[in-house]
Amino acid sequence: MLLLFALLCSACAVNPVSKHSEFVMMSEDQELQLGQQMAAKFAKELPLLLATDPLAQYVDRVGQKVAAHADRPELIYRFHVVDDDTINAFALPGGYIYIYRGLLNRLNSESELAAVLGHEIGHVTARHAVQRYTKIQSYQLGMVVASIFVPGVQAAGGLTDLLAGAVVQGYGRKDESQADQLSIKYITAAGYDPYATVQLLKTLKRVEALDVAEKRAAGDQAVVYHGAFASHPKTGERIKDAAVTLGGSNDASASVINPVTDHALMLDQLSGQPYAGSVVDGAVVGQRFIHPQLGVALQFPDGWVIHNGRTALAARVRRQKVYFQMSRLQLAKHRTAEALLEKLVPKRRIRGEVTHGRRAGRQWARAQVDLSQPHVSEARVDFSVWVLGGHALLIAMWCPRSEIDRWQGQFNAIISSFHAYRQDLDGTIPRIDLARWKVGDSWQRFADQSKQSLGPMTAAHLAVLNGFDVGTAPSVGYLIKLVR
């Protein structure tokens, strides 16, 4: 009955881009309504910059300029900046475009920004989300029918949630390449340099390679970026596809923007913007983690690789099964740190005594805990609780039980480093700064000046941040981005 109803409600529609008929299970009105519903959900879940923020306004101006030349100009396009380090961008049905600060920081011209936004507009105009919705719907209908004949077969979760995950993670090679081609078409018509698409993809390829190198050096599994710039299709293949679309020529005569001006416009907007972390989420600066809002900071010994996520601070020793995680817990009522620890950890798991005290104006309690679970097989956990008013910080450090004597000294050093944040001693959230390349400059020189603030591969990070390989250098007088 459901299958019959869905088929009756479905229709062949003409795709606004290809002009060919296609079978979809959603009318344009339904597409627009779904986009509104999903946008309302993301507005609650994502840390979006306010529409009045200068960077958000700049992105909107560029986006509207490109959208005016899109295949569906009648749509109202809305552009949002996600205040997050992630390198990604995505589009919802009906014209809601999102670009992350992590991706914005790595752009080196207004044309590159136009290329990103044009790519996402291309997903909207080609109705890729609607096509994906149809595939998900067809799969679910098939599962419903199968469940009639095969007991135990169940359909997947809600369609909207499945679609939301799909658009954020990106599409397959065909759709991504089509979005690249549409971006080239749209930004060229808007007066931008069409070769910015190729330059952007080359930069993202360098970012991907650097991330893989860092992960492998740490002993972690290398996972390439998700979203619009995922390996599906591989970035290298997309570069080739974009070059074919451009005809293999280096003639950017379609552009009406002076390359120097194009470059400066983007960098001027990024100057002073956070590079990594935020006041709300804290930031990693070298081997130190700082959180100005919470008023705390701590230091990791050399050899630890640190990642600051939105939900937790995580770290591990390079190529060792030694881990750290710090998360926040909102408290419903006042508790001492000792009482909270004993509430969180079963007594039978605690080895030895629970110690407690005060440091940096905070209550703390600490205990050694044994766990035997699949993801922490036979682990000894150094667990501590730090009470900060209406919430608590939970710090867990663990390693195989047989190696606890080897690593306990480093666990102690991390806990001993926990202190009240002081800007004069701990520094501030890393931000984008601008400088002109001078005779004798090198990426390593700037890395040394910043005291390797971006980690052991600071020089490579700075080069990639500016669209270069670490072995190449810009011309004298070229405006570059640094991280201070």
C-alpha atoms as one frame of an Amber mdcrd trajectory, in Angstrom:
protein
   0.000   0.000   0.000   2.833   2.419   0.906   4.727   1.463  -2.235   1.667
   2.004  -4.419   0.958   5.386  -2.817   4.557   6.523  -3.286   4.589   5.492
  -6.916   1.317   7.305  -7.566   2.695  10.482  -5.972   5.964  10.311  -7.900
   6.446  11.815 -11.302   8.918  12.485 -14.067  10.287  16.014 -13.782  12.576
  17.994 -16.075  15.953  18.587 -14.437  16.706  22.353 -14.437  20.309  21.708
 -15.529  20.250  18.752 -17.914  16.772  19.596 -19.286  16.107  15.850 -19.333
  13.210  14.094 -17.655  14.066  12.214 -14.484  12.073  10.116 -12.059  11.956
  11.738  -8.618   9.755  11.265  -5.578   9.511  14.946  -4.713   7.933  18.011
  -6.301   9.709  21.377  -6.223   7.318  22.606  -3.519   8.188  19.569  -1.421
  11.895  20.181  -2.097  11.639  23.748  -0.819   9.653  22.692   2.242  12.179
  19.962   3.062  15.033  22.446   2.727  13.324  24.792   5.182  12.820  21.991
   7.698  16.422  20.810   7.456  17.769  24.379   7.677  15.774  24.966  10.869
  17.301  21.830  12.365  20.852  22.782  11.382  20.340  26.283  12.806  19.927
  24.629  16.225  22.740  22.109  15.827  25.525  24.019  14.052  27.557  26.951
  15.431  26.594  29.450  12.733  28.019  32.953  12.566  25.384  35.643  12.905
  24.147  37.129   9.639  25.556  40.472  10.823  29.098  39.084  11.170  31.390
  40.731   8.566  32.724  37.391   7.334  29.189  35.996   6.952  28.163  39.135
   5.064  31.160  38.813   2.745  30.348  35.178   1.961  26.750  36.141   1.263
  27.778  38.930  -1.143  29.989  36.599  -3.167  27.379  33.831  -3.072  24.572
  36.074  -4.276  26.759  37.309  -7.128  27.338  33.728  -8.304  23.736  32.612
  -7.674  22.468  35.346  -9.993  23.957  33.340 -12.880  22.712  29.917 -11.764
  20.220  27.710 -13.617  17.568  28.315 -10.958  17.824  32.084 -10.365  14.255
  32.192  -9.044  15.345  30.438  -5.830  16.275  32.496  -2.790  19.808  31.395
  -1.881  20.947  31.705   1.734  24.616  31.442   2.656  25.857  30.525   6.130
  29.284  30.280   7.766  29.782  27.418  10.231  32.183  28.480  12.999  34.081
  25.210  12.992  37.592  24.093  11.934  36.251  21.378   9.648  37.215  21.626
   5.973  33.821  21.225   4.343  30.862  22.862   2.641  27.415  21.518   1.786
  24.030  22.546   0.425  20.488  21.691   1.467  17.567  21.384  -0.940  16.121
  24.700  -2.001  19.231  26.874  -1.777  20.662  26.749   1.765  24.471  26.840
   1.444  26.917  26.222   4.326  30.695  26.749   4.318  32.909  25.962   7.319
  35.499  28.367   8.695  38.121  25.627   8.322  37.638  25.709   4.552  37.412
  29.508   4.370  40.791  29.831   6.083  42.433  27.820   3.312  41.072  29.901
   0.442  43.452  32.314  -1.258  41.238  34.361  -3.553  37.690  35.573  -3.832
  37.446  33.465  -6.987  38.198  30.354  -4.929  35.398  31.294  -2.535  33.118
  31.783  -5.539  34.182  28.332  -6.796  33.211  26.671  -3.498  29.851  28.430
  -3.367  29.272  27.803  -7.073  29.910  24.107  -6.487  27.276  23.992  -3.746
  24.848  26.033  -5.857  25.413  23.410  -8.557  24.190  20.685  -6.204  21.019
  22.732  -5.658  20.360  23.551  -9.318  20.962  19.954 -10.440  18.662  18.733
  -7.629  21.241  16.230  -6.377  19.627  16.112  -2.927  16.262  15.325  -4.513
  17.851  12.518  -6.505  19.487  11.180  -3.352  16.162  11.425  -1.514  14.542
   9.351  -4.275  17.198   6.650  -3.924  16.787   6.558  -0.135  12.994   6.494
  -0.469  13.164   3.677  -3.012  15.425   1.702  -0.699  13.088   2.202   2.243
  10.064   1.191   0.194  11.916  -1.922  -0.881  12.659  -2.711   2.769   8.995
  -2.230   3.675   7.932  -4.658   0.960  10.654  -7.108   1.991   9.506  -6.957
   5.607   6.131  -8.344   4.525   7.776 -11.496   3.266  10.914 -11.714   5.388
  10.307 -11.420   9.158  12.829  -9.255  10.972  13.652  -6.957   8.051  13.238
  -3.326   9.093  13.501  -0.041   7.226  16.239   2.423   8.145  15.801   5.633
  10.161  13.955   8.794   9.188  14.334  10.008   5.622  15.235  13.538   6.663
  18.046  12.336   8.928  19.393  10.015   6.250  19.317  12.792   3.678  20.983
  15.245   6.075  23.846  12.819   6.559  24.129  12.299   2.820  24.367  15.976
   1.855  26.944  16.747   4.571  29.115  13.776   3.570  28.981  14.556  -0.136
  27.947  12.733  -3.282  29.496  10.326  -5.770  31.962  11.194  -8.517  29.332
  11.914 -11.151  27.434  14.439  -9.017  30.554  16.084  -7.566  32.128  16.447
 -11.003  28.899  17.901 -12.374  28.855  20.398  -9.502  32.459  21.359 -10.374
  31.468  21.914 -14.009  28.446  23.998 -13.028  30.633  26.027 -10.682  32.988
  26.845 -13.542  30.016  27.918 -15.651  28.470  30.080 -12.928  31.616  31.822
 -11.667  32.788  32.577 -15.194  29.455  34.272 -15.903  29.834  36.200 -12.624
  33.237  37.524 -13.721  35.470  35.325 -11.564  38.532  33.372 -12.627  37.266
  29.914 -13.719  40.684  28.381 -13.010  40.089  29.044  -9.318  38.237  25.715
  -9.310  41.416  23.864 -10.284  43.555  25.874  -7.843  41.071  25.168  -5.048
  41.105  21.437  -5.739  44.918  21.437  -5.792  44.982  23.161  -2.398  42.556
  20.614  -0.978  44.676  17.822  -2.410  47.664  19.247  -0.505  45.564  19.515
   2.675  44.515  15.903   2.252  48.109  14.733   1.732  49.312  16.666   4.796
  46.543  15.207   6.939  47.417  11.685   5.800  51.108  12.281   6.579  50.293
  13.553  10.083  47.933  10.679  10.816  50.455   8.096   9.684  53.215   9.754
  11.724  50.973   9.496  14.779  50.149   5.871  14.072  46.497   6.652  13.359
  44.432   5.507  10.417  44.517   8.117   7.661  40.993   9.166   6.694  40.558
  11.744   3.929  38.091  14.616   4.197  34.390  14.094   3.913  31.793  16.352
   2.378  32.056  18.206  -0.894  35.797  17.549  -1.039  35.861  13.872  -0.138
  37.712  11.151  -2.003  34.416  10.179  -3.673  35.426  11.179  -6.267  39.132
  11.431  -5.530  40.361  14.999  -5.598  42.937  14.175  -8.274  40.250  12.856
 -10.590  38.141  15.962 -10.013  41.103  18.162 -10.915  41.413  16.313 -14.224
  37.658  16.605 -14.848  37.736  20.338 -14.142  40.730  20.794 -16.455  38.850
  19.006 -19.243  35.865  21.309 -18.715  38.176  24.295 -19.025  39.601  22.925
 -22.254  43.126  22.495 -20.951  43.900  26.182 -21.526  45.449  28.571 -19.051
  43.593  31.511 -20.543  41.576  33.052 -17.726  40.418  35.933 -19.900  36.858
  35.367 -18.751  37.849  36.765 -15.376  37.307  40.466 -14.787  39.018  40.472
 -11.387  42.669  41.462 -11.146  44.549  38.460  -9.637  46.305  40.625  -7.036
  43.029  42.267  -6.002  41.242  38.903  -6.032  43.865  37.515  -3.648  43.874
  40.552  -1.338  40.069  40.687  -1.068  39.925  37.184   0.402  42.906  37.575
   2.729  41.658  40.899   4.088  38.454  39.141   5.161  40.399  36.334   6.860
  42.783  38.598   8.754  42.117  38.274  12.477  39.829  35.256  12.095  40.404
  32.208  14.358  42.541  29.601  12.628  41.819  26.722  14.965  39.548  26.434
  17.959  37.464  29.217  19.443  36.692  30.957  22.720  33.796  28.522  23.160
  35.692  25.324  22.296  39.220  26.249  23.345  42.270  25.682  21.146  45.457
  23.676  20.788  48.617  25.803  20.626  51.648  23.600  20.090  51.600  21.082
  22.964  49.298  23.235  25.091  45.495  23.271  25.297  43.902  26.549  26.359
  40.288  27.372  27.104  39.907  31.093  27.876  36.178  30.825  28.509  36.552
  28.059  31.094  39.707  29.698  32.416  41.849  26.536  32.276  44.916  25.301
  30.423  47.107  22.199  30.412  50.301  20.977  28.751  51.130  17.718  26.978
  54.621  16.209  26.854  56.403  16.004  23.508  55.275  13.068  21.426  51.567
  13.532  22.077  49.287  14.276  19.109  46.353  16.476  20.146  42.967  17.001
  18.513  40.364  19.427  19.798  36.880  18.321  18.758  33.576  20.017  19.459
  32.604  17.412  22.058  35.965  16.409  23.535  39.698  17.053  23.596  41.527
  13.906  22.491  45.212  13.013  22.336  47.478  10.021  21.969  51.165   9.206
  22.074  52.551   8.717  18.582  52.415   5.084  17.516  51.491   3.916  21.017
  48.281   2.632  22.561  48.277   5.487  25.054  45.323   7.873  25.026  43.801
  10.972  26.602  40.270  12.352  26.495  38.718  15.352  28.230  34.987  16.043
  28.001  32.517  18.343  29.711  29.558  17.253  31.817  26.725  19.592  32.725
  25.702  19.168  36.356  22.120  19.138  37.578  23.088  19.917  41.179  26.146
  20.840  43.211  28.438  17.931  44.026  31.956  17.608  45.326  34.471  16.249
  42.844  34.958  13.144  45.008  31.225  12.420  45.166  30.879  12.920  41.427
  33.743  10.555  40.648  32.346   7.844  42.869  28.955   8.307  41.202  30.457
   7.952  37.725  32.780   5.013  38.421  31.638   1.739  40.039  33.588   1.052
  43.237  34.548  -2.411  42.059  36.528  -0.810  39.187  38.555   1.557  41.383
  42.065   0.400  42.285  43.491   1.968  45.428  42.198   5.146  47.028  40.374
   8.116  45.525  42.525  11.216  46.014  41.120  14.723  45.966  42.016  18.368
  46.538  41.989  21.808  44.895  44.097  23.299  42.110  43.657  26.469  40.054
  40.608  27.206  42.203  38.948  23.943  41.139  37.911  20.896  43.123  39.394
  17.684  41.761  39.226  13.970  42.492  41.334  11.235  40.896  41.409   7.451
  40.824  42.923   4.496  39.004  40.284   2.430  37.220  40.468  -0.969  35.507
  38.371  -1.593  32.406  37.948  -4.680  30.252  35.939  -3.698  27.201  36.407
  -4.166  23.442  37.614  -0.605  22.750  39.857  -0.424  25.849  40.930  -4.029
  26.196  42.451  -4.690  29.634  43.153  -1.000  30.169  44.259   0.922  33.231
  42.556   4.312  33.275  43.784   7.342  35.173  40.457   9.108  35.714  39.942
  12.530  37.268  37.035  14.918  37.746  37.374  18.704  37.933  34.350  20.692
  39.105  33.857  24.098  37.468  30.675  25.600  38.875  27.689  24.178  37.013
  29.678  21.643  35.033  32.655  19.346  35.327  35.640  18.318  33.235  36.175
  14.573  32.992  39.748  13.564  32.152  40.579   9.984  31.248  44.084   8.756
  30.344  44.637   5.113  29.608  47.038   2.480  28.337  47.368  -1.305  28.576
  47.565  -2.359  32.223  50.914  -4.004  31.654  52.385  -0.633  30.573  50.976
   1.623  33.289  54.350   1.984  35.043  55.902   3.170  31.786  53.314   5.909
  31.170  52.183   6.937  34.655  54.855   9.624  34.810  53.455  11.324  31.690
  49.898  11.025  33.029  51.071  12.730  36.226  52.800  15.473  34.205  49.613
  16.257  32.272  47.505  16.461  35.429  50.172  18.531  37.206  50.154  20.990
  34.302  46.437  21.738  34.762  46.263  25.396  35.778  44.210  28.582  35.621
  44.471  30.127  32.159  46.600  33.279  31.863  46.796  35.021  28.526  50.256
  36.445  29.204  51.639  32.951  29.873  49.449  30.671  27.763  48.797  32.783
  24.685  45.510  33.247  22.886  43.372  31.492  20.306  45.496  31.170  17.107
  44.363  33.682  14.497  45.137  34.491  10.883  47.656  37.293  10.423  48.995
  38.774   7.168  52.531  39.547   6.037  54.438  40.317   2.838  56.987  37.799
   1.612  60.470  39.270   1.773  63.882  38.311   0.423  65.273  35.487   2.569
  61.887  34.341   3.869  60.983  30.662   4.047  58.107  28.635   5.429  60.470
  27.152   8.006  61.540  30.639   9.123  57.918  31.590   9.792  57.375  28.245
  11.530  60.328  28.938  13.842  58.988  32.424  14.587  55.649  30.962  15.628
  57.432  28.344  17.778  55.878  25.549  15.729  52.421  26.600  16.943  50.765
  24.270  14.437  52.756  21.235  15.537  55.775  19.423  14.093  54.653  20.165
  10.518  54.081  23.897  10.974  56.120  24.865   7.883  54.073  22.514   5.699
  50.838  23.824   7.230  51.779  27.428   6.481  52.684  26.582   2.877  49.435
  24.700   2.286  47.485  27.464   4.016  48.735  29.772   1.277  48.216  27.381
  -1.623  51.862  26.279  -1.967  53.919  23.154  -1.451  56.446  23.452   1.359
  59.283  23.283  -1.193  58.029  26.265  -3.207  57.856  29.944  -2.339  55.849
  32.972  -3.486  57.412  36.002  -5.141  58.765  38.892  -3.074  55.936  41.180
  -1.976  53.295  38.447  -2.127  50.678  38.702   0.632  50.665  35.576   2.802
  48.695  34.198   5.743  50.437  33.365   8.991  49.095  31.977  12.259  49.887
  34.004  15.375
